[in-house]
């Protein structure tokens, strides 16, 4: 079983991104913090982003185990965006 290595980086614009390691490919995920949230988290921006990414990866794994990807709505070949509260 092969596995890819990913890295969390801070972009020049201050966003935190997840991308495949060792490449200049486009980021898979970008996290942008508002100035208000940066005041709250202080110097822990990358640590908070890492926790968010880990939670997202775990959620995707759980959805896959439950077979819930088949239940996602699709429109024009792309996933429909939903707002969760």
DSSP file (Angstrom, degrees, kcal/mol; ACC not computed):
  #  RESIDUE AA STRUCTURE BP1 BP2  ACC     N-H-->O    O-->H-N    N-H-->O    O-->H-N    TCO  KAPPA ALPHA  PHI   PSI    X-CA   Y-CA   Z-CA
    1    1 A X              0   0    0      0, 0.0     2,-0.3     0, 0.0     0, 0.0   0.000 360.0 360.0 360.0 124.8    0.0    0.0    0.0
    2    2 A X        -     0   0    0      0, 0.0     2,-0.4     0, 0.0     0, 0.0  -0.670 360.0-164.4 -94.3 151.3    1.5    3.3   -1.0
    3    3 A X        -     0   0    0     -2,-0.3     2,-0.3     2,-0.0     0, 0.0  -0.991  12.6-133.8-135.2 145.2    0.9    6.5    0.9
    4    4 A X        -     0   0    0     -2,-0.4     2,-0.5    16,-0.0    16,-0.0  -0.637  17.6-130.5 -93.7 154.5    1.5   10.1   -0.1
    5    5 A X        -     0   0    0     -2,-0.3    16,-3.0    16,-0.2     2,-0.3  -0.896  23.3-167.6-106.4 134.5    3.1   12.6    2.2
    6    6 A X  E     -A   20   0A   0     -2,-0.5     2,-0.4    14,-0.3    14,-0.2  -0.818   3.6-154.7-117.6 157.0    1.5   16.0    2.7
    7    7 A X  E     -A   19   0A   0     12,-2.9    12,-2.2    -2,-0.3     2,-0.5  -0.974  12.6-136.7-133.6 149.4    2.8   19.2    4.3
    8    8 A X  E     +A   18   0A   0     -2,-0.4     2,-0.3    10,-0.2    10,-0.2  -0.918  34.1 175.6-103.2 125.1    1.2   22.1    6.0
    9    9 A X  E     -A   17   0A   0      8,-2.7     8,-3.1    -2,-0.5     2,-0.6  -0.888  32.7-125.0-129.6 157.5    2.7   25.4    4.8
   10   10 A X  E     -A   16   0A   0     -2,-0.3     6,-0.2     6,-0.2     5,-0.1  -0.924  32.5-140.0-101.1 123.4    2.1   29.1    5.4
   11   11 A X    >   -     0   0    0      4,-3.0     3,-2.2    -2,-0.6     0, 0.0  -0.311  25.5-104.4 -78.8 164.0    1.6   30.9    2.1
   12   12 A X  T 3  S+     0   0    0      1,-0.3    -1,-0.1     2,-0.1    -2,-0.0   0.751 121.6  57.3 -61.6 -24.0    3.0   34.3    1.3
   13   13 A X  T 3  S-     0   0    0      2,-0.1    -1,-0.3     1,-0.0     3,-0.1   0.425 122.6-104.4 -87.4   2.5   -0.5   35.9    1.8
   14   14 A X  S <  S+     0   0    0     -3,-2.2    19,-0.2     1,-0.3    -2,-0.1   0.263  78.9 131.1  95.7 -11.8   -0.7   34.5    5.4
   15   15 A X        -     0   0    0     17,-0.1    -4,-3.0    -5,-0.1     2,-0.4  -0.337  55.4-128.8 -69.0 157.0   -3.1   31.6    4.6
   16   16 A X  E     -AB  10  31A   0     15,-2.5    15,-3.3    -6,-0.2     2,-0.3  -0.925  32.0-172.0-107.5 134.8   -2.3   28.1    5.8
   17   17 A X  E     -AB   9  30A   0     -8,-3.1    -8,-2.7    -2,-0.4     2,-0.5  -0.910  23.8-142.5-132.4 154.2   -2.4   25.4    3.2
   18   18 A X  E     +AB   8  29A   0     11,-2.5    10,-3.0    -2,-0.3    11,-1.3  -0.965  35.8 154.4-111.2 129.3   -2.2   21.6    2.8
   19   19 A X  E     -A    7   0A   0    -12,-2.2   -12,-2.9    -2,-0.5     2,-0.2  -0.947  50.7 -79.6-146.3 167.0   -0.4   20.3   -0.3
   20   20 A X  E >   -A    6   0A   0      6,-0.3     3,-0.9    -2,-0.3   -14,-0.3  -0.500  60.3-105.0 -67.1 137.5    1.5   17.2   -1.4
   21   21 A X  T 3  S+     0   0    0    -16,-3.0   -16,-0.2     1,-0.2    -1,-0.1  -0.302  95.3  19.9 -67.3 146.3    5.0   17.3   -0.1
   22   22 A X  T 3  S+     0   0    0      1,-0.2     2,-0.3    -3,-0.1    -1,-0.2   0.649 104.2  94.2  77.0  17.0    7.9   18.2   -2.3
   23   23 A X  S <  S-     0   0    0     -3,-0.9    -1,-0.2     2,-0.1    -4,-0.0  -0.893  70.8-134.4-137.3 167.3    6.0   20.0   -5.0
   24   24 A X        +     0   0    0     -2,-0.3     3,-0.1    -3,-0.1    -3,-0.1   0.044  60.7 138.6-104.9  23.5    4.8   23.3   -6.2
   25   25 A X        -     0   0    0     -5,-0.2     3,-0.1     1,-0.1    -2,-0.1  -0.162  65.4 -82.8 -65.6 161.5    1.4   22.0   -6.9
   26   26 A X        -     0   0    0      1,-0.1    -6,-0.3    -7,-0.1    -1,-0.1  -0.346  57.0 -95.6 -61.7 145.7   -1.7   23.9   -6.1
   27   27 A X        -     0   0    0      1,-0.1    -8,-0.2    -8,-0.1     3,-0.1  -0.331  21.2-147.0 -64.1 144.3   -2.8   23.6   -2.4
   28   28 A X  S    S+     0   0    0    -10,-3.0     2,-0.3     1,-0.3    -9,-0.2   0.835  85.9  12.1 -78.2 -35.8   -5.4   20.9   -1.7
   29   29 A X  E     -B   18   0A   0    -11,-1.3   -11,-2.5     2,-0.0     2,-0.4  -0.997  66.6-164.3-143.5 137.6   -6.9   23.0    1.1
   30   30 A X  E     -B   17   0A   0     -2,-0.3     2,-0.5   -13,-0.2   -13,-0.2  -0.984   4.3-160.8-123.3 137.7   -6.4   26.6    2.2
   31   31 A X  E     -B   16   0A   0    -15,-3.3   -15,-2.5    -2,-0.4     2,-0.5  -0.976   5.7-169.2-118.7 125.0   -7.4   28.1    5.5
   32   32 A X        -     0   0    0     -2,-0.5     2,-0.4   -17,-0.2   -17,-0.1  -0.962   7.5-154.8-116.2 125.0   -7.7   31.9    5.8
   33   33 A X        -     0   0    0     -2,-0.5     2,-0.1   -19,-0.2    -2,-0.0  -0.799  16.7-124.8 -98.8 138.8   -8.1   33.4    9.3
   34   34 A X     >  -     0   0    0     -2,-0.4     4,-2.1     1,-0.1     5,-0.2  -0.355  27.5-110.5 -72.3 161.3   -9.8   36.7    9.8
   35   35 A X  H  > S+     0   0    0      1,-0.2     4,-1.4     2,-0.2    -1,-0.1   0.857 120.0  55.5 -62.9 -33.0   -7.9   39.4   11.6
   36   36 A X  H  > S+     0   0    0      1,-0.2     4,-1.1     2,-0.2    -1,-0.2   0.916 108.4  46.3 -65.4 -43.1  -10.4   39.0   14.5
   37   37 A X  H  > S+     0   0    0      1,-0.2     4,-2.5     2,-0.2     5,-0.2   0.851 107.3  58.3 -69.3 -32.4   -9.6   35.3   14.8
   38   38 A X  H  X S+     0   0    0     -4,-2.1     4,-1.6     1,-0.2    -1,-0.2   0.852 101.5  55.7 -64.9 -32.9   -5.9   35.9   14.6
   39   39 A X  H  < S+     0   0    0     -4,-1.4    -1,-0.2     1,-0.2    -2,-0.2   0.870 111.0  45.3 -63.7 -35.6   -6.2   38.2   17.7
   40   40 A X  H  < S+     0   0    0     -4,-1.1    -2,-0.2     1,-0.2    -1,-0.2   0.909 119.0  38.2 -75.2 -43.8   -7.7   35.3   19.6
   41   41 A X  H >< S-     0   0    0     -4,-2.5     3,-1.9     1,-0.2    -2,-0.2   0.599  86.7-174.9 -88.7  -9.8   -5.3   32.5   18.5
   42   42 A X  T 3<  -     0   0    0     -4,-1.6     3,-0.5     1,-0.3    -1,-0.2  -0.252  67.0  -8.1  57.0-131.4   -2.2   34.6   18.6
   43   43 A X  T 3  S+     0   0    0      1,-0.2     3,-0.3     2,-0.1    -1,-0.3   0.246 116.9  86.5 -83.7  13.6    0.9   32.9   17.4
   44   44 A X    <>  +     0   0    0     -3,-1.9     4,-2.6     1,-0.2     5,-0.2   0.069  47.2 120.4-102.6  25.0   -0.9   29.5   17.1
   45   45 A X  H  > S+     0   0    0     -3,-0.5     4,-2.4     1,-0.2    -1,-0.2   0.915  78.2  43.5 -55.9 -49.1   -2.3   29.9   13.6
   46   46 A X  H  > S+     0   0    0     -3,-0.3     4,-2.6     1,-0.2    -1,-0.2   0.893 113.4  51.9 -67.9 -38.8   -0.5   26.9   12.1
   47   47 A X  H  > S+     0   0    0      2,-0.2     4,-2.0     1,-0.2    -1,-0.2   0.905 111.9  46.5 -63.6 -41.3   -1.3   24.7   15.1
   48   48 A X  H  X S+     0   0    0     -4,-2.6     4,-2.2     2,-0.2    -2,-0.2   0.915 112.6  49.6 -67.1 -42.9   -5.0   25.6   14.9
   49   49 A X  H  X S+     0   0    0     -4,-2.4     4,-2.6    -5,-0.2    -2,-0.2   0.902 109.0  53.0 -61.7 -41.0   -5.0   25.0   11.1
   50   50 A X  H  X S+     0   0    0     -4,-2.6     4,-2.7     1,-0.2    -1,-0.2   0.918 109.0  48.8 -60.5 -44.1   -3.3   21.6   11.7
   51   51 A X  H  X S+     0   0    0     -4,-2.0     4,-2.2     1,-0.2    -1,-0.2   0.893 111.4  50.2 -62.9 -39.5   -6.0   20.6   14.2
   52   52 A X  H  X S+     0   0    0     -4,-2.2     4,-2.1     2,-0.2    -2,-0.2   0.920 112.1  46.9 -64.4 -43.7   -8.7   21.7   11.7
   53   53 A X  H  X S+     0   0    0     -4,-2.6     4,-2.6     2,-0.2    -2,-0.2   0.905 111.1  51.4 -65.6 -42.1   -7.1   19.7    8.9
   54   54 A X  H  X S+     0   0    0     -4,-2.7     4,-2.3     1,-0.2    -1,-0.2   0.905 110.2  49.6 -62.0 -41.2   -6.7   16.6   11.1
   55   55 A X  H  X S+     0   0    0     -4,-2.2     4,-2.2     2,-0.2    -1,-0.2   0.894 111.1  50.0 -64.2 -39.5  -10.4   16.8   12.1
   56   56 A X  H  X S+     0   0    0     -4,-2.1     4,-2.2     2,-0.2    -2,-0.2   0.910 110.5  48.7 -64.9 -42.9  -11.3   17.1    8.4
   57   57 A X  H  X S+     0   0    0     -4,-2.6     4,-2.3     1,-0.2    -2,-0.2   0.910 111.6  50.0 -63.8 -42.2   -9.3   14.1    7.4
   58   58 A X  H  X S+     0   0    0     -4,-2.3     4,-2.4     1,-0.2    -1,-0.2   0.898 109.5  51.5 -63.1 -40.2  -10.8   12.1   10.2
   59   59 A X  H  X S+     0   0    0     -4,-2.2     4,-2.5     2,-0.2    -2,-0.2   0.909 109.3  49.8 -63.7 -41.8  -14.3   13.1    9.1
   60   60 A X  H  X S+     0   0    0     -4,-2.2     4,-2.4     2,-0.2    -2,-0.2   0.911 110.6  50.1 -63.2 -42.5  -13.6   12.0    5.5
   61   61 A X  H  X S+     0   0    0     -4,-2.3     4,-2.2     2,-0.2    -2,-0.2   0.920 111.5  48.4 -61.9 -43.2  -12.3    8.7    6.8
   62   62 A X  H  X S+     0   0    0     -4,-2.4     4,-1.8     2,-0.2    -2,-0.2   0.906 110.9  50.2 -64.0 -42.5  -15.4    8.2    8.9
   63   63 A X  H  X>S+     0   0    0     -4,-2.5     5,-2.5     1,-0.2     4,-0.5   0.906 110.8  50.3 -61.8 -41.2  -17.7    9.1    6.0
   64   64 A X  H ><5S+     0   0    0     -4,-2.4     3,-0.8     1,-0.2    -2,-0.2   0.896 108.4  51.7 -64.1 -40.6  -15.9    6.6    3.8
   65   65 A X  H 3<5S+     0   0    0     -4,-2.2    -1,-0.2     1,-0.2    -2,-0.2   0.855 112.7  45.8 -64.0 -35.2  -16.2    3.8    6.3
   66   66 A X  H 3<5S-     0   0    0     -4,-1.8    -1,-0.2    -5,-0.2    -2,-0.2   0.489 111.2-121.9 -87.0  -3.5  -19.9    4.4    6.6
   67   67 A X  T X<5 +     0   0    0     -3,-0.8     3,-0.8    -4,-0.5     4,-0.2   0.753  66.7 139.6  72.0  23.7  -20.3    4.6    2.8
   68   68 A X  G > < +     0   0    0     -5,-2.5     3,-1.1     1,-0.2     4,-0.3   0.580  49.4  80.1 -81.2  -8.5  -21.8    8.1    3.0
   69   69 A X  G >  S+     0   0    0     -6,-0.5     3,-1.1     1,-0.3    -1,-0.2   0.844  87.6  59.8 -64.4 -30.0  -19.9    9.4    0.0
   70   70 A X  G <  S+     0   0    0     -3,-0.8    -1,-0.3     1,-0.2    -2,-0.2   0.737 100.8  56.4 -67.6 -20.6  -22.6    7.8   -2.1
   71   71 A X  G <  S+     0   0    0     -3,-1.1    -1,-0.2    -4,-0.2     2,-0.2   0.488  79.4 112.2 -91.2  -4.0  -25.2    9.9   -0.4
   72   72 A X  S <  S-     0   0    0     -3,-1.1     2,-0.2    -4,-0.3    -3,-0.0  -0.493  71.6-118.0 -72.8 137.7  -23.7   13.3   -1.3
   73   73 A X        -     0   0    0     -2,-0.2     7,-1.2     7,-0.1     2,-0.4  -0.476  29.1-160.6 -73.3 143.6  -25.7   15.3   -3.7
   74   74 A X  E     -C   79   0B   0      5,-0.2     2,-0.4    -2,-0.2     5,-0.2  -0.971  11.6-176.1-126.7 145.1  -24.1   16.2   -7.0
   75   75 A X  E >  S-C   78   0B   0      3,-2.6     3,-1.8    -2,-0.4    -2,-0.0  -0.966  76.2 -13.4-140.3 120.4  -24.9   18.9   -9.5
   76   76 A X  T 3  S-     0   0    0     -2,-0.4     3,-0.1     1,-0.3    -1,-0.0   0.833 126.1 -57.8  56.9  35.3  -23.1   19.3  -12.8
   77   77 A X  T 3  S+     0   0    0      1,-0.2     2,-0.3     0, 0.0    -1,-0.3   0.470 119.9  98.4  79.2   0.4  -20.4   16.9  -11.7
   78   78 A X  E <  S-C   75   0B   0     -3,-1.8    -3,-2.6     1,-0.0    -1,-0.2  -0.902  80.7-101.2-121.5 151.5  -19.5   19.0   -8.6
   79   79 A X  E     -C   74   0B   0     -2,-0.3     2,-0.3    -5,-0.2    -5,-0.2  -0.431  38.3-116.2 -69.2 142.3  -20.5   18.6   -5.0
   80   80 A X        -     0   0    0     -7,-1.2     2,-0.3    -2,-0.1    -7,-0.1  -0.612  28.9-122.2 -78.7 135.2  -23.2   21.0   -3.8
   81   81 A X        -     0   0    0     -2,-0.3     2,-0.4     2,-0.0    -1,-0.1  -0.635  31.1-173.2 -81.8 133.5  -22.1   23.4   -1.1
   82   82 A X        -     0   0    0     -2,-0.3     2,-0.6     2,-0.0     0, 0.0  -0.944  19.8-133.7-124.4 146.8  -24.0   23.3    2.1
   83   83 A X        -     0   0    0     -2,-0.4     2,-0.4     2,-0.0    -2,-0.0  -0.897  20.6-158.8-100.8 125.4  -23.8   25.6    5.1
   84   84 A X              0   0    0     -2,-0.6    -2,-0.0     1,-0.1     0, 0.0  -0.844 360.0 360.0-104.4 140.5  -23.6   23.8    8.5
   85   85 A X              0   0    0     -2,-0.4    -1,-0.1     0, 0.0    -2,-0.0   0.364 360.0 360.0-117.2 360.0  -24.5   25.5   11.7
